[in-house]
Amino acid sequence: MYEPRSKDIILGKIREALAKPAPFMPSTPDFAASVHPPLDEDDLSILFATTFVKSSGTFIYCDSEENFLDHLYVFKKEKKINYLFVFEAALKARLHAGGISYTDEESAFVKHAEAGLTTCEALIARTGSILVSGATQSGRRLSIYPEIHLVVAYASQLLPDIKQGLAFVRDKYKGKIPSMLSLVSGPSRTADIEKTLVMGAHGPKELVLFLIDDTL
């Protein structure tokens, strides 16, 4: 009596499978679509502040320009900052009008760079990040070298995602992307050495954002 060999059985199963219609294949995924759900535009400031603080950032809400100067004066006094470096002309004018001392002396920067105050390009709500570039008068150094990085920004600079932030920068500089773009998400940190978290390993130990509400 003939018994099918294992090879015959396998070939029979293959023929049966080939005789069946091909399974339904889904359409090609849209790689351009966002992997995140859309955000509520009215809650961007809350989302940003919450995420920013979770990343060890210091968030200070200011309801006006005058309020910003008051908060900056108090912060500078509490931290005993003697050398606050400011390179941007518009910022220097604002601090001068508010009676807040600062310095822009290049010769003192390396030895006395306690804190630096800069503006930014945008605020990314979903990641709680500050988008900075080397295209401002602050350059590259002021957001990296001092131990404390202070940033002043407006609520109108809030954007939902990184994609919108990069598009904003591209449009602002008419397609000429600055040579340095950086997303700052909290103070510099590392845990490379014995898995111990060290703040300020590759940059500022403290990141402070003064957010001026210009939507009131």
C-alpha positions in Angstrom: 0.0 0.0 0.0 1.4 3.4 -1.0 1.9 6.0 1.7 2.6 9.6 0.7 6.0 10.8 1.6 6.5 13.9 3.6 7.7 15.7 0.5 4.4 14.9 -1.3 2.4 16.2 1.6 4.3 19.5 1.7 3.9 20.0 -2.0 0.2 19.3 -1.8 -0.2 22.0 0.9 1.7 24.4 -1.2 -0.6 23.8 -4.2 -3.7 24.3 -2.1 -2.3 27.6 -0.8 -1.5 28.8 -4.3 -5.1 28.0 -5.4 -6.5 30.4 -2.8 -6.9 34.1 -3.6 -4.2 36.4 -2.3 -5.0 38.0 1.1 -6.0 41.7 1.1 -3.0 44.0 1.3 -3.5 47.4 3.0 -2.8 50.6 1.2 0.7 52.1 1.4 0.9 54.1 4.7 1.1 57.9 4.6 4.6 58.5 5.9 4.0 62.3 5.8 1.2 62.1 8.3 1.8 62.9 11.9 2.1 60.0 14.3 0.6 62.2 17.0 -3.0 63.2 17.4 -3.7 66.9 16.7 -3.3 69.3 19.6 -5.8 71.8 21.0 -4.4 75.2 19.9 -5.9 76.8 23.0 -3.9 74.6 25.4 -0.5 74.9 23.8 0.8 77.1 26.7 -0.4 74.6 29.3 1.1 71.6 27.5 4.4 73.4 26.9 4.7 74.6 30.6 3.9 71.1 31.9 6.4 69.3 29.7 9.0 72.0 30.1 8.9 71.7 33.9 9.0 67.9 33.7 12.3 68.3 31.9 13.7 70.3 34.9 13.2 73.7 33.3 12.1 76.7 35.4 9.0 78.3 34.0 8.1 81.9 34.9 4.9 83.4 33.6 4.8 87.1 32.8 1.6 89.0 32.0 3.4 92.0 30.5 6.9 93.4 29.6 7.0 95.2 32.9 6.2 92.0 34.7 9.1 90.2 32.9 11.5 92.9 34.1 10.3 92.6 37.6 10.7 88.8 37.6 14.1 89.0 36.0 15.2 91.5 38.6 14.1 89.3 41.5 15.6 86.1 39.9 18.9 87.9 39.3 19.0 89.1 42.9 18.0 85.7 44.4 20.6 83.8 42.4 23.2 86.5 43.2 24.1 86.9 39.5 26.8 89.6 39.1 27.4 89.0 35.4 24.4 88.7 33.2 25.5 88.6 29.6 23.3 90.0 26.9 24.4 90.4 23.3 21.1 91.2 21.5 20.6 95.0 21.0 16.8 94.9 21.5 17.2 93.0 24.8 19.9 95.3 26.0 17.6 98.3 25.3 14.8 96.6 27.3 17.0 95.9 30.3 18.5 99.4 30.2 15.0 100.9 30.3 14.1 98.6 33.2 17.2 99.5 35.2 18.6 96.0 35.1 22.3 95.7 34.9 24.0 93.5 32.3 27.3 93.1 30.5 28.3 92.5 26.9 32.1 92.6 27.4 33.8 89.9 25.4 36.9 90.1 27.5 34.9 89.0 30.6 32.9 86.3 29.0 35.1 83.3 29.6 35.9 84.1 33.2 32.5 85.5 34.4 29.8 83.9 32.3 27.4 83.2 35.1 24.3 83.6 33.1 23.2 84.5 29.6 19.9 86.0 28.5 18.7 85.3 24.9 15.6 85.2 22.8 14.5 82.2 20.8 13.0 81.2 17.4 10.0 79.3 18.8 8.6 77.2 21.6 7.6 73.6 20.8 4.5 72.7 22.9 4.5 68.9 22.4 8.1 68.4 23.6 8.4 71.4 25.9 11.5 72.5 23.9 13.0 75.9 23.1 14.1 76.3 19.5 17.2 78.5 19.3 19.5 79.3 16.4 22.8 80.9 15.7 21.2 83.6 13.5 20.4 85.9 16.4 22.9 88.3 17.9 23.3 86.0 20.8 25.1 83.6 18.4 26.0 80.1 19.5 27.8 80.6 22.7 25.3 82.4 24.9 22.9 79.4 25.1 25.7 76.9 25.8 28.6 78.3 27.8 27.0 80.1 30.9 25.9 78.0 33.8 22.4 79.6 33.7 20.6 80.1 30.4 17.7 82.6 30.6 15.3 82.8 27.7 12.6 85.4 27.1 9.8 84.4 24.7 6.2 85.3 23.9 3.1 83.1 24.0 2.6 83.9 20.3 5.8 81.9 19.6 4.2 78.7 20.7 3.9 76.0 18.0 2.4 72.5 18.2 5.3 70.4 16.9 8.9 70.4 15.7 7.6 70.2 12.1 5.9 73.6 12.4 8.9 75.0 14.2 11.3 74.1 11.4 8.8 75.4 8.8 8.6 78.7 10.7 12.4 79.1 10.7 12.6 78.2 7.0 10.0 80.9 6.2 11.5 83.5 8.5 14.9 83.2 6.8 13.5 82.8 3.3 14.7 79.2 2.9 18.2 79.9 4.2 18.3 77.7 7.3 20.7 79.0 10.0 23.9 77.1 10.4 23.0 76.2 14.0 19.5 75.1 15.1 19.0 73.5 18.5 16.1 72.2 20.4 16.7 72.8 24.1 14.7 70.5 26.3 15.7 71.3 29.9 19.2 71.8 31.4 22.2 69.9 30.0 22.5 66.4 31.6 24.2 63.0 31.3 24.1 59.7 33.0 27.1 58.1 31.2 29.2 57.8 34.3 28.0 55.0 36.6 24.4 55.8 35.6 24.4 58.8 37.9 22.5 61.8 36.5 24.8 64.9 36.3 23.3 68.3 35.4 25.2 70.8 33.4 27.6 68.2 31.9 27.7 69.7 28.4 26.1 73.0 28.9 24.0 75.1 31.3 23.0 73.6 34.7 19.8 75.6 34.7 17.3 76.6 32.0 14.9 79.4 32.8 12.1 80.6 30.5 10.2 83.9 31.0 7.1 83.6 29.0 5.4 86.9 28.2 1.7 86.5 27.5 1.1 88.8 24.5 -2.3 87.3 23.8 -4.1 89.2 26.6 
